[in-house]
Structure formats: structure tokens, C-alpha cells
Amino acid sequence: MIAELGLAALWLAAALAALQLLGGVIALARGEAEPLAGLVRPAAQVQALLCAIAFAALLYLFAVTDLSVALVASNSHSAKPAIFKLAGAWGNHEGSMLLWITVMALAGGLIAWVEHRLPERTLLATLAAQAFVGLGFYAFLLASSNPFARMVPAPAEGAGLNPLLQDIGLALHPPVLYCGYVGLSVAFSFAVGALLTREVTPTFARVMRPWVLGAWVALTLGITAGSYWAYYELGWGGWWFWDPVENASLMPWLAATALLHSAGVLAARDALRTWTLMLGVVAFSMSMIGTFLVRSGILTSVHAFAVDPERGTFILVLLALYIGGALALFALRAGTVAEGERFAIVSREGGLVINNVALSAILGIVLLGTLYPLLTEALGFRVSVGPPYFNPVGAIFFLPAMAVLAVGPLLRWRQDRLARIRWQMVAVAIAFTVALLAAWLLAGIALLPLLGMALAAAVAVGSVLPLARRKLTRAPLTLWGMVLAHLGVALAVFGMAADSAFTTERLVALRTGEQTSVGPWRVILENVEPVAGPNWTALTASLQVAHAGGAPVLLEPQARSFWAPAQQTSESALLTRWNGQLYAVIGGQAPGDGPERWQLRLWWKPFVTCIWYGGGLIAFGGLLALIGHVVGDLRRRRRWREARA
């Protein structure tokens, strides 16, 4: 009964999306006074409620392990811990698409409920664009990916969830990432609505900016959490592999970062109108390309959903319809959008434009490196594109962007002179030079990590200089958000450079009681013994590790064997200090005669945790900025109501 209730709610939500689209089209053609136009807002709000009911029904089915539902039988098991039963609801193709459309409907309902600053015609066009995007996903779910389909007869037990996804990091990573993707769909709808009505104003940018900022924060948290999950769960010892599915989340983040800064310029100075609209289209286009890569079945990845070609074709059609239609609309209407205010190249707007161009170039590099192997495979030969391409080619644009990031926030709007900030530039240059010489003389590292560390120091100093000569308690939240986000970028880049420059790796085969060393650590293998978990068994190694003669600490890496479904995984053991992490993985028995020897893989990774601390700081800065913008908008609304009264 619950499955049928969820399916009925999904059908009704799809019908309301069609009504929402029809009402918006009529409002554009005949004016917002038409009766159907008045139904657009209520349709969006009720649609959000119905989608929430449908997703809640799916969560309930997974929580009780209703094996008569095919999706539950394929992705759950009665012996799984409760948190992973719920995570199974979105750890698959059908459930993840239902989560996608639910978040999209909730966003549309919130816009319809609270937004009254835009001209009504523009808002109705925005909601119509949101309904148009939603209808494609409703059709996809109901026609080829029904999450509530029954299985007759019901199996005695479920197949279980991929063991690699049975982790708290992956329980939280997809919902957060989807909030980012769907937030960009809202920005896309705003851009389409503004193109249709030609209302591209600072008010439009102020309305769109919180959605872009919220999506950017969610994408930052999702990518950071996914990176750390891959780092500790897969047992490879790396935090980024340039996997196409990783790139599928990075590309929208790059576009959203450029869009966020462009919308800020439009909101503050009424400039970059056309550029903001274009980035709104591109950002969601990257989300759609990522959706196609993950769910079309053309990729083999631990976190890609391999589905049948029919579904991949459906998504490809949606991708062509949305991206092609939006780009065609942009080509037709962009010339009718007023240019906006001009500015000098030496200004804060100029710095933002330079960084936006750099981000767009990096986006193009990542997109090319992601799609090129797929194209060559379709032509009959395989090509691998990895760090030797992405790292040096991306650095051509990333390093200048970091240099501009260190100085740009110090500039004034509209027009400025570099002579005015010469002492701040001297401080930034000193930080760069000292870090460069220290890293080169003390460690003698390679060129890219060397420049990364030096630029990280420069950005760190440049990020806090806007607070100079200010009373910190009275500095606006938006300024604090910018400072912390830029400081997070510096911290993350420093962690990336340090991991590349200083990591030490050791692969050994030890008998019980033997010892080895990695970096400043001494490691002794005490024993290896079997243990049992809720739905797995494992071999656990007990390692006594000591840092430079200090007190020993116990580490217990595991080699797990799951039975629902049957799969083996490596559970790494991490020991975190202020200056890095010791990373340990146990393999199988080493071949040979005599006493048993066990394979161990050990890494000492100085300052690697700065990557994720930096990602968290970037997201926290974005959250502070979001709160600051929302509070500022509420104050402006209150003043407007008081003036009107």
C-alpha cells in the first residue's frame, strides 16, 4: 500500500508540473492576469508536498525492508544496519533520481512561497522553466525508472547494497551533492526566466545569488566528503584520482564558482549581465552532463550507476533538450539584454572577470579530459587521461588565478590604482617569496608543488588583509564569508601541494613481531586475527606505531569480506597528527614458505588533512556569506514595506 501511495503521489506531482508549465506559458503569452497563471505558485507548492510524500514512502519501504518492492530487494538486506538501509534509498539509480526530483520540487515550492521581489511575469517564467526541467525527470522516473515497481513473488532476502557504499560518508555525500546540483537547476530556471522577459537587473541577481551560494556550499561539502570517503575507504592512499565521476561533480562546482562571483558583480554594480546568464546555463549544463555520465552506463566506476542503454538514451535526449534549448534561447535573446555598467580592468570587477575566465578555461580542460577517452573508445581504441594531463595543463590557468585571488579582494569597485594597495601587495609578495624559498631550500620539491605552496601562502595573507583597519566585530558577515572562503582555498591548496611533495610510501610483508618504518614512524605487526561485524567478517591487523620514539599507538586496518552482496573491501586505519596522517592498509598473505607473512601498505602524508580542513572552511565561509545575504535581503524587504506603508 505504501508503494502505491508513493507512486500515486509521483504521478500527481508530474500532473501539477504540467499545470505549472502551462500556466507559466499562458502568463508569458497573455499576461499574469490570466486565471491559469494564478495557479502556477500553488501548483509548485503542492507539487513539493507530493514529492516529499513520495520520497518519504520510499524511505519507509527501505526502513522496513519491504522485499516485495524490486528496488528494495535489489539494494537492501535485512541484516544491514539501519542507517545503511536508509542510505540504500538513494544509493541506486531509481532512488537517486527520485531524490533529485524531490529536492528540485522542494526548491520550486520554496521559490513560489517566499519570492516576491521579481516582477511577477519573470517569476512565473522562472517557475515554468523549473517545471519544464522537472517534467523530463518525472517522465524518466515514471516511464523507465519506477522506484515503486513490485516484484512478484517477493524474494526471501535482498541482494544488499554495494559494500563500498555502506559507509557513513556515502550515506551523507549524495544528498548533499544533489542539493548542489538542484540548486544550479534553480539558477538555470532564473536565467531562462530572465532571458524570456529580458529582466536582467541587480534585483534579479540578488534573488538568484542565495540559490547559487547555497548550491555552491552544498557542492563544496559534497565534493569534500566524497574526496575523504575515497581516500579512507578505497585503500588507494589518494584523495583525487581524476575519475570521470569525480570530474562530473567538479565541473558544476567550477561553473558555480564563476557564476557566484559574476552574480555578485551584477548585484553590486549592475555589470556582467550577459556573462551571468551564460554561466547560469553552463552551470546546470555541467550538472546534466554529470548525470548522463553517471547513469548512462558508459562509465565503469565505484560510484557510477550502470544502467541499460535505453535509460542512457533517455538522459541524452533530456540533456540535448535542456542544454540545446537554453543555448538556443541565449543565442536569440542575449543580444537584446542591455550591456550594463562598465568598469576598468584594474578594479575588483576586473579581478573577478580574470578569475572567471581562468575557471572557465579549467572547466573546459576538465570537460575535454573527461569526454575524450569516451570518444576514442567509441571509435575503437582506448586512451587514458589522468594526472599527467590534468595537473600541468590545469596549472597554466590555476596558478595565475591564485595570484589574482591574492590581490583582487583588495581592489575597489569600478576603478582603482595598484599604487593605492602597494603595501598590501608587498606583504603578499613577501609571503610568496618566503614560502617559495623555504620550500625550495628545506625540501627541494618539484616545481608545481613548490609554486602551489608559495601561492597558498600569498593567498592566505591576501585573504585576511581586507579585515585590516576594520573593527572586526562590525565587519559584515559577507566580508567574513569571503575572507574564510579564500583562506580555505589557501589551506586546501597547501594540503594538496604538501601531499604531492612530501608523501612517503612503504609496501612490506611482515611476520608477527617484525617491524618496519615509514617516514618518522616505527611500525610493529603484533598479530592478525579474524573478527565479525553485522554483515561482514574481517581479518584485523594490530599495529603498534610510534612517532620518532614517542609512545606507541594501536592501529587496526581490516580486510573485510561482505556476504550481502559478496565482496571484499579494505578498511584503512588512520592516525592523525597536527602535521599529517599515518595511513595503513592490510592486504593478503604474502606467498612463500615458512611462517606467515602479511602484506602491509603504509603511507606518511604530511599536512594532507589541510585539504579537507580547507574544503570545510570554504563551505563555512560560503555559509556565512549566505546568511549575510539573506539577512541583508530581509532588512531591505522590511525597509521597503515600511516605506510603502
Stockholm file with secondary structure:
# STOCKHOLM 1.0

chainA/1-645         MIAELGLAALWLAAALAALQLLGGVIALARGEAEPLAGLVRPAAQVQALLCAIAFAALLYLFAVTDLSVALVASNSHSAKPAIFKLAGAWGNHEGSMLLWITVMALAGGLIAWVEHRLPERTLLATLAAQAFVGLGFYAFLLASSNPFARMVPAPAEGAGLNPLLQDIGLALHPPVLYCGYVGLSVAFSFAVGALLTREVTPTFARVMRPWVLGAWVALTLGITAGSYWAYYELGWGGWWFWDPVENASLMPWLAATALLHSAGVLAARDALRTWTLMLGVVAFSMSMIGTFLVRSGILTSVHAFAVDPERGTFILVLLALYIGGALALFALRAGTVAEGERFAIVSREGGLVINNVALSAILGIVLLGTLYPLLTEALGFRVSVGPPYFNPVGAIFFLPAMAVLAVGPLLRWRQDRLARIRWQMVAVAIAFTVALLAAWLLAGIALLPLLGMALAAAVAVGSVLPLARRKLTRAPLTLWGMVLAHLGVALAVFGMAADSAFTTERLVALRTGEQTSVGPWRVILENVEPVAGPNWTALTASLQVAHAGGAPVLLEPQARSFWAPAQQTSESALLTRWNGQLYAVIGGQAPGDGPERWQLRLWWKPFVTCIWYGGGLIAFGGLLALIGHVVGDLRRRRRWREARA
#=GR chainA/1-645 SS CHHHHHHHHHHHHHHHHHHHHHHHHHHHHHCTTSGGGGGHHHHHHHHHHHHHHHHHHHHHHHHTTCTTBHHHHHHCCTTSCHHHHHHTTTSSHHHHHHHHHHHHHHHHHHHHHHCCSSCHHHHHHHHHHHHHHHHHHHHHHHHHCCTTCBCSSCCSSCCCCCGGGCSHHHHHHHHHHHHHHHHHHHHHHHHHHHHHHTCCCHHHHHHHHHHHHHHHHHHHHHHHHHHHHHHHHSSSSCSCCCCHHHHHHHHHHHHHHHHHHHHHHHHHHSCCHHHHHHHHHHHHHHHHHHHHHHHSSCCCCTTCCCCCHHHHHHHHHHHHHHHHHHHHHHHHHGGGSCCCCCCCSSSHHHHHHHHHHHHHHHHHHHHHHHHHHHHHHHTTCCCCCCHHHHHHHHHHHHHHHHHHHHHGGGSCSSCCCGGGGHHHHHHHHHHHHHHHHHHHHHHCCCHHHHHHHHHHHHHHHHHHGGGTTSCGGGSCHHHHHHHHHHHHHHHHHHHHHHHHHHCEEEEEEECTTCEEEETTEEEEEEEEEEEECSSEEEEEEEEEEEETTCCCEEECCEEEEEETTEEEEEECEEEEETTEEEEEEEEEECCSSSSCCEEEEEEEEETTTHHHHHHHHHHHHHHHHHHHHHHHHHHHHHHHHHHHC
#=GC SS_cons         CHHHHHHHHHHHHHHHHHHHHHHHHHHHHHCTTSGGGGGHHHHHHHHHHHHHHHHHHHHHHHHTTCTTBHHHHHHCCTTSCHHHHHHTTTSSHHHHHHHHHHHHHHHHHHHHHHCCSSCHHHHHHHHHHHHHHHHHHHHHHHHHCCTTCBCSSCCSSCCCCCGGGCSHHHHHHHHHHHHHHHHHHHHHHHHHHHHHHTCCCHHHHHHHHHHHHHHHHHHHHHHHHHHHHHHHHSSSSCSCCCCHHHHHHHHHHHHHHHHHHHHHHHHHHSCCHHHHHHHHHHHHHHHHHHHHHHHSSCCCCTTCCCCCHHHHHHHHHHHHHHHHHHHHHHHHHGGGSCCCCCCCSSSHHHHHHHHHHHHHHHHHHHHHHHHHHHHHHHTTCCCCCCHHHHHHHHHHHHHHHHHHHHHGGGSCSSCCCGGGGHHHHHHHHHHHHHHHHHHHHHHCCCHHHHHHHHHHHHHHHHHHGGGTTSCGGGSCHHHHHHHHHHHHHHHHHHHHHHHHHHCEEEEEEECTTCEEEETTEEEEEEEEEEEECSSEEEEEEEEEEEETTCCCEEECCEEEEEETTEEEEEECEEEEETTEEEEEEEEEECCSSSSCCEEEEEEEEETTTHHHHHHHHHHHHHHHHHHHHHHHHHHHHHHHHHHHC
//
